[in-house]
Amino acid sequence: MVAHADEVPALADRIIGVLYERLNAGQATQAMVLHAVPNPSETIEVVQRVLWPFDFRRFRQPVHANPPLVTLPPRRLLALLAEEYIYAQLCEAIMLSFAAENEARMHAMIAARTNVHNTLDGLIGDSRRLRQEEITSEIVELSSVGLAAGAVRRKRKPGAETGRSFTK
């Protein structure tokens, strides 16, 4: 896997080197590439392509009155073009896989951010509710102390502390 887009050609070169070594040694008869592609939905889409044996039928033959001028023998030219096409397919697969991974990370970060915001909103709401309960408790306590102090004053008669009574 690559960490940056500029690392794609180097990885494709390494894969092509190993692929051609195995094909030339007869260790493999077929090569396929399997990779994820970016998908706007949160599901992962995976694509599979056959790289080798190269299927020349996937390209339609253009009809030319005059064939193109080439400096290489046609078989050699087709072999080189097929190699370049396989390299381009690998680069595309790596880049699409890189983009799909980044997209999946983005979806995960968005989900995490949403979760953090929801949790924060819930905690702020709880904090406000608890503070309101504290304020209400303080008001009730102060009111009950004030009512109790007023009731005590009403029960006492003025001047009772000194032992004097105020009479006319």
Secondary structure, DSSP 8 states (H G I E B T S, - for coil): --SSGGGHHHHHHHHHHHHHHHHHHTS-S-EEEEEEE--SSSS-EEEEEEEES--GGGS-----SS----SS-HHHHHHHHHHHHHHHHHHHHHHHHHHHHHHHHHHHHHHHHHHHHHHHHHHHHHHHHHHHHHHHHHHHHHHHHHHHHHHHHHHS-TTTTTT-----
